[in-house]
Protein backbone atom coordinates (compact mmCIF):
# COMPACT_ATOMS: atom_id res chain seq x y z
CA UNK A 1 0.00 0.00 0.00
CA UNK A 2 2.71 2.46 1.00
CA UNK A 3 6.37 2.25 0.06
CA UNK A 4 9.43 4.15 1.16
CA UNK A 5 12.38 4.25 -1.21
CA UNK A 6 15.73 5.50 0.08
CA UNK A 7 18.68 6.75 -1.93
CA UNK A 8 21.96 8.55 -1.42
CA UNK A 9 24.05 6.12 0.58
CA UNK A 10 27.61 5.25 -0.32
CA UNK A 11 31.25 5.41 0.65
CA UNK A 12 32.75 8.64 1.90
CA UNK A 13 35.92 9.64 3.73
CA UNK A 14 35.81 10.92 7.28
CA UNK A 15 34.92 14.60 7.31
CA UNK A 16 32.88 14.30 4.15
CA UNK A 17 29.18 14.72 3.49
CA UNK A 18 26.29 12.71 2.14
CA UNK A 19 22.62 13.47 1.58
CA UNK A 20 20.04 10.74 1.99
CA UNK A 21 16.58 10.94 0.46
CA UNK A 22 13.46 8.92 1.17
CA UNK A 23 10.33 9.18 -0.95
CA UNK A 24 6.97 7.80 0.10
CA UNK A 25 4.46 6.56 -2.46
CA UNK A 26 1.16 4.68 -2.53
CA UNK A 27 -2.17 5.20 -0.82
CA UNK A 28 -1.24 8.22 1.29
CA UNK A 29 -3.78 10.54 2.87
CA UNK A 30 -1.12 12.41 4.85
CA UNK A 31 2.18 11.79 6.58
CA UNK A 32 2.56 12.59 10.25
CA UNK A 33 6.20 12.07 11.06
CA UNK A 34 9.18 10.88 9.09
CA UNK A 35 12.55 9.86 10.37
CA UNK A 36 15.86 8.13 9.94
CA UNK A 37 17.20 5.28 12.02
CA UNK A 38 20.49 3.43 11.64
CA UNK A 39 21.90 0.07 12.54
CA UNK A 40 25.61 -0.59 12.74
CA UNK A 41 27.01 -4.13 12.66
CA UNK A 42 26.45 -5.84 16.00
CA UNK A 43 24.40 -2.95 17.39
CA UNK A 44 20.74 -2.21 17.89
CA UNK A 45 18.83 0.06 15.55
CA UNK A 46 18.78 3.61 16.86
CA UNK A 47 16.95 6.80 16.04
CA UNK A 48 19.09 9.34 14.20
CA UNK A 49 16.59 12.12 13.49
CA UNK A 50 12.87 12.67 13.10
CA UNK A 51 10.63 15.45 11.82
CA UNK A 52 6.92 16.05 12.31
CA UNK A 53 4.43 17.38 9.80
CA UNK A 54 4.86 20.87 11.30
CA UNK A 55 8.67 20.64 11.06
CA UNK A 56 9.49 19.92 14.68
CA UNK A 57 12.78 18.01 14.73
CA UNK A 58 14.51 15.61 17.09
CA UNK A 59 18.12 14.40 16.87
CA UNK A 60 20.28 11.82 18.55
CA UNK A 61 22.95 13.50 20.67
CA UNK A 62 25.67 11.88 18.58
CA UNK A 63 24.60 13.69 15.40
CA UNK A 64 23.48 17.08 16.72
CA UNK A 65 25.22 19.89 14.91
CA UNK A 66 26.36 17.58 12.08
CA UNK A 67 23.14 16.17 10.60
CA UNK A 68 20.06 18.04 9.42
CA UNK A 69 16.68 16.49 8.69
CA UNK A 70 14.17 18.20 6.43
CA UNK A 71 11.08 17.27 4.46
CA UNK A 72 9.20 18.31 1.36
CA UNK A 73 5.53 17.66 2.09
CA UNK A 74 4.49 18.22 -1.52
CA UNK A 75 6.82 15.40 -2.60
CA UNK A 76 6.27 13.17 0.46
CA UNK A 77 10.03 13.12 0.81
CA UNK A 78 12.39 13.39 3.76
CA UNK A 79 16.08 14.22 3.55
CA UNK A 80 19.04 13.73 5.85
CA UNK A 81 22.01 16.00 5.21
CA UNK A 82 25.03 14.45 6.91
CA UNK A 83 28.14 16.58 7.35
CA UNK A 84 31.43 15.99 9.16
CA UNK A 85 30.91 12.27 8.88
CA UNK A 86 32.84 10.00 11.22
CA UNK A 87 33.68 6.29 10.94
CA UNK A 88 31.24 5.74 13.82
CA UNK A 89 28.42 6.87 11.49
CA UNK A 90 28.92 3.75 9.37
CA UNK A 91 25.64 1.87 9.34
CA UNK A 92 22.60 0.92 7.32
CA UNK A 93 20.26 3.89 7.43
CA UNK A 94 16.51 3.22 7.40
CA UNK A 95 13.77 5.68 6.66
CA UNK A 96 10.45 5.35 8.43
CA UNK A 97 7.17 7.21 8.40
CA UNK A 98 3.84 7.32 10.19
CA UNK A 99 1.41 7.45 7.29
CA UNK A 100 -2.30 8.19 7.50
CA UNK A 101 -3.93 5.99 4.86
CA UNK A 102 -7.55 6.84 5.66
CA UNK A 103 -9.28 9.68 7.47
CA UNK A 104 -12.72 8.25 8.20
CA UNK A 105 -12.38 5.89 9.87
CA UNK A 106 -8.90 6.98 10.86
CA UNK A 107 -6.18 4.49 10.01
CA UNK A 108 -2.41 4.92 10.08
CA UNK A 109 0.56 2.70 9.35
CA UNK A 110 4.20 2.74 10.35
CA UNK A 111 6.24 2.04 7.24
CA UNK A 112 9.95 1.28 6.85
CA UNK A 113 12.26 1.53 3.87
CA UNK A 114 14.67 -1.18 2.80
CA UNK A 115 17.74 0.64 4.07
CA UNK A 116 20.75 2.28 2.45
CA UNK A 117 24.35 1.64 3.46
CA UNK A 118 26.58 4.49 4.54
CA UNK A 119 30.26 3.68 4.95
CA UNK A 120 32.68 6.26 6.34
CA UNK A 121 36.36 5.45 5.94
CA UNK A 122 39.04 6.81 8.25
C-alpha positions as protocol buffer text, in pm:
chain_id: "A"
residue {
  index: 1
  type: UNK
  ca { x: 0 y: 0 z: 0 }
}
residue {
  index: 2
  type: UNK
  ca { x: 271 y: 246 z: 100 }
}
residue {
  index: 3
  type: UNK
  ca { x: 637 y: 225 z: 6 }
}
residue {
  index: 4
  type: UNK
  ca { x: 943 y: 415 z: 116 }
}
residue {
  index: 5
  type: UNK
  ca { x: 1238 y: 425 z: -121 }
}
residue {
  index: 6
  type: UNK
  ca { x: 1573 y: 550 z: 8 }
}
residue {
  index: 7
  type: UNK
  ca { x: 1868 y: 675 z: -193 }
}
residue {
  index: 8
  type: UNK
  ca { x: 2196 y: 855 z: -142 }
}
residue {
  index: 9
  type: UNK
  ca { x: 2405 y: 612 z: 58 }
}
residue {
  index: 10
  type: UNK
  ca { x: 2761 y: 525 z: -32 }
}
residue {
  index: 11
  type: UNK
  ca { x: 3125 y: 541 z: 65 }
}
residue {
  index: 12
  type: UNK
  ca { x: 3275 y: 864 z: 190 }
}
residue {
  index: 13
  type: UNK
  ca { x: 3592 y: 964 z: 373 }
}
residue {
  index: 14
  type: UNK
  ca { x: 3581 y: 1092 z: 728 }
}
residue {
  index: 15
  type: UNK
  ca { x: 3492 y: 1460 z: 731 }
}
residue {
  index: 16
  type: UNK
  ca { x: 3288 y: 1430 z: 415 }
}
residue {
  index: 17
  type: UNK
  ca { x: 2918 y: 1472 z: 349 }
}
residue {
  index: 18
  type: UNK
  ca { x: 2629 y: 1271 z: 214 }
}
residue {
  index: 19
  type: UNK
  ca { x: 2262 y: 1347 z: 158 }
}
residue {
  index: 20
  type: UNK
  ca { x: 2004 y: 1074 z: 199 }
}
residue {
  index: 21
  type: UNK
  ca { x: 1658 y: 1094 z: 46 }
}
residue {
  index: 22
  type: UNK
  ca { x: 1346 y: 892 z: 117 }
}
residue {
  index: 23
  type: UNK
  ca { x: 1033 y: 918 z: -95 }
}
residue {
  index: 24
  type: UNK
  ca { x: 697 y: 780 z: 10 }
}
residue {
  index: 25
  type: UNK
  ca { x: 446 y: 656 z: -246 }
}
residue {
  index: 26
  type: UNK
  ca { x: 116 y: 468 z: -253 }
}
residue {
  index: 27
  type: UNK
  ca { x: -217 y: 520 z: -82 }
}
residue {
  index: 28
  type: UNK
  ca { x: -124 y: 822 z: 129 }
}
residue {
  index: 29
  type: UNK
  ca { x: -378 y: 1054 z: 287 }
}
residue {
  index: 30
  type: UNK
  ca { x: -112 y: 1241 z: 485 }
}
residue {
  index: 31
  type: UNK
  ca { x: 218 y: 1179 z: 658 }
}
residue {
  index: 32
  type: UNK
  ca { x: 256 y: 1259 z: 1025 }
}
residue {
  index: 33
  type: UNK
  ca { x: 620 y: 1207 z: 1106 }
}
residue {
  index: 34
  type: UNK
  ca { x: 918 y: 1088 z: 909 }
}
residue {
  index: 35
  type: UNK
  ca { x: 1255 y: 986 z: 1037 }
}
residue {
  index: 36
  type: UNK
  ca { x: 1586 y: 813 z: 994 }
}
residue {
  index: 37
  type: UNK
  ca { x: 1720 y: 528 z: 1202 }
}
residue {
  index: 38
  type: UNK
  ca { x: 2049 y: 343 z: 1164 }
}
residue {
  index: 39
  type: UNK
  ca { x: 2190 y: 7 z: 1254 }
}
residue {
  index: 40
  type: UNK
  ca { x: 2561 y: -59 z: 1274 }
}
residue {
  index: 41
  type: UNK
  ca { x: 2701 y: -413 z: 1266 }
}
residue {
  index: 42
  type: UNK
  ca { x: 2645 y: -584 z: 1600 }
}
residue {
  index: 43
  type: UNK
  ca { x: 2440 y: -295 z: 1739 }
}
residue {
  index: 44
  type: UNK
  ca { x: 2074 y: -221 z: 1789 }
}
residue {
  index: 45
  type: UNK
  ca { x: 1883 y: 6 z: 1555 }
}
residue {
  index: 46
  type: UNK
  ca { x: 1878 y: 361 z: 1686 }
}
residue {
  index: 47
  type: UNK
  ca { x: 1695 y: 680 z: 1604 }
}
residue {
  index: 48
  type: UNK
  ca { x: 1909 y: 934 z: 1420 }
}
residue {
  index: 49
  type: UNK
  ca { x: 1659 y: 1212 z: 1349 }
}
residue {
  index: 50
  type: UNK
  ca { x: 1287 y: 1267 z: 1310 }
}
residue {
  index: 51
  type: UNK
  ca { x: 1063 y: 1545 z: 1182 }
}
residue {
  index: 52
  type: UNK
  ca { x: 692 y: 1605 z: 1231 }
}
residue {
  index: 53
  type: UNK
  ca { x: 443 y: 1738 z: 980 }
}
residue {
  index: 54
  type: UNK
  ca { x: 486 y: 2087 z: 1130 }
}
residue {
  index: 55
  type: UNK
  ca { x: 867 y: 2064 z: 1106 }
}
residue {
  index: 56
  type: UNK
  ca { x: 949 y: 1992 z: 1468 }
}
residue {
  index: 57
  type: UNK
  ca { x: 1278 y: 1801 z: 1473 }
}
residue {
  index: 58
  type: UNK
  ca { x: 1451 y: 1561 z: 1709 }
}
residue {
  index: 59
  type: UNK
  ca { x: 1812 y: 1440 z: 1687 }
}
residue {
  index: 60
  type: UNK
  ca { x: 2028 y: 1182 z: 1855 }
}
residue {
  index: 61
  type: UNK
  ca { x: 2295 y: 1350 z: 2067 }
}
residue {
  index: 62
  type: UNK
  ca { x: 2567 y: 1188 z: 1858 }
}
residue {
  index: 63
  type: UNK
  ca { x: 2460 y: 1369 z: 1540 }
}
residue {
  index: 64
  type: UNK
  ca { x: 2348 y: 1708 z: 1672 }
}
residue {
  index: 65
  type: UNK
  ca { x: 2522 y: 1989 z: 1491 }
}
residue {
  index: 66
  type: UNK
  ca { x: 2636 y: 1758 z: 1208 }
}
residue {
  index: 67
  type: UNK
  ca { x: 2314 y: 1617 z: 1060 }
}
residue {
  index: 68
  type: UNK
  ca { x: 2006 y: 1804 z: 942 }
}
residue {
  index: 69
  type: UNK
  ca { x: 1668 y: 1649 z: 869 }
}
residue {
  index: 70
  type: UNK
  ca { x: 1417 y: 1820 z: 643 }
}
residue {
  index: 71
  type: UNK
  ca { x: 1108 y: 1727 z: 446 }
}
residue {
  index: 72
  type: UNK
  ca { x: 920 y: 1831 z: 136 }
}
residue {
  index: 73
  type: UNK
  ca { x: 553 y: 1766 z: 209 }
}
residue {
  index: 74
  type: UNK
  ca { x: 449 y: 1822 z: -152 }
}
residue {
  index: 75
  type: UNK
  ca { x: 682 y: 1540 z: -260 }
}
residue {
  index: 76
  type: UNK
  ca { x: 627 y: 1317 z: 46 }
}
residue {
  index: 77
  type: UNK
  ca { x: 1003 y: 1312 z: 81 }
}
residue {
  index: 78
  type: UNK
  ca { x: 1239 y: 1339 z: 376 }
}
residue {
  index: 79
  type: UNK
  ca { x: 1608 y: 1422 z: 355 }
}
residue {
  index: 80
  type: UNK
  ca { x: 1904 y: 1373 z: 585 }
}
residue {
  index: 81
  type: UNK
  ca { x: 2201 y: 1600 z: 521 }
}
residue {
  index: 82
  type: UNK
  ca { x: 2503 y: 1445 z: 691 }
}
residue {
  index: 83
  type: UNK
  ca { x: 2814 y: 1658 z: 735 }
}
residue {
  index: 84
  type: UNK
  ca { x: 3143 y: 1599 z: 916 }
}
residue {
  index: 85
  type: UNK
  ca { x: 3091 y: 1227 z: 888 }
}
residue {
  index: 86
  type: UNK
  ca { x: 3284 y: 1000 z: 1122 }
}
residue {
  index: 87
  type: UNK
  ca { x: 3368 y: 629 z: 1094 }
}
residue {
  index: 88
  type: UNK
  ca { x: 3124 y: 574 z: 1382 }
}
residue {
  index: 89
  type: UNK
  ca { x: 2842 y: 687 z: 1149 }
}
residue {
  index: 90
  type: UNK
  ca { x: 2892 y: 375 z: 937 }
}
residue {
  index: 91
  type: UNK
  ca { x: 2564 y: 187 z: 934 }
}
residue {
  index: 92
  type: UNK
  ca { x: 2260 y: 92 z: 732 }
}
residue {
  index: 93
  type: UNK
  ca { x: 2026 y: 389 z: 743 }
}
residue {
  index: 94
  type: UNK
  ca { x: 1651 y: 322 z: 740 }
}
residue {
  index: 95
  type: UNK
  ca { x: 1377 y: 568 z: 666 }
}
residue {
  index: 96
  type: UNK
  ca { x: 1045 y: 535 z: 843 }
}
residue {
  index: 97
  type: UNK
  ca { x: 717 y: 721 z: 840 }
}
residue {
  index: 98
  type: UNK
  ca { x: 384 y: 732 z: 1019 }
}
residue {
  index: 99
  type: UNK
  ca { x: 141 y: 745 z: 729 }
}
residue {
  index: 100
  type: UNK
  ca { x: -230 y: 819 z: 750 }
}
residue {
  index: 101
  type: UNK
  ca { x: -393 y: 599 z: 486 }
}
residue {
  index: 102
  type: UNK
  ca { x: -755 y: 684 z: 566 }
}
residue {
  index: 103
  type: UNK
  ca { x: -928 y: 968 z: 747 }
}
residue {
  index: 104
  type: UNK
  ca { x: -1272 y: 825 z: 820 }
}
residue {
  index: 105
  type: UNK
  ca { x: -1238 y: 589 z: 987 }
}
residue {
  index: 106
  type: UNK
  ca { x: -890 y: 698 z: 1086 }
}
residue {
  index: 107
  type: UNK
  ca { x: -618 y: 449 z: 1001 }
}
residue {
  index: 108
  type: UNK
  ca { x: -241 y: 492 z: 1008 }
}
residue {
  index: 109
  type: UNK
  ca { x: 56 y: 270 z: 935 }
}
residue {
  index: 110
  type: UNK
  ca { x: 420 y: 274 z: 1035 }
}
residue {
  index: 111
  type: UNK
  ca { x: 624 y: 204 z: 724 }
}
residue {
  index: 112
  type: UNK
  ca { x: 995 y: 128 z: 685 }
}
residue {
  index: 113
  type: UNK
  ca { x: 1226 y: 153 z: 387 }
}
residue {
  index: 114
  type: UNK
  ca { x: 1467 y: -118 z: 280 }
}
residue {
  index: 115
  type: UNK
  ca { x: 1774 y: 64 z: 407 }
}
residue {
  index: 116
  type: UNK
  ca { x: 2075 y: 228 z: 245 }
}
residue {
  index: 117
  type: UNK
  ca { x: 2435 y: 164 z: 346 }
}
residue {
  index: 118
  type: UNK
  ca { x: 2658 y: 449 z: 454 }
}
residue {
  index: 119
  type: UNK
  ca { x: 3026 y: 368 z: 495 }
}
residue {
  index: 120
  type: UNK
  ca { x: 3268 y: 626 z: 634 }
}
residue {
  index: 121
  type: UNK
  ca { x: 3636 y: 545 z: 594 }
}
residue {
  index: 122
  type: UNK
  ca { x: 3904 y: 681 z: 825 }
}
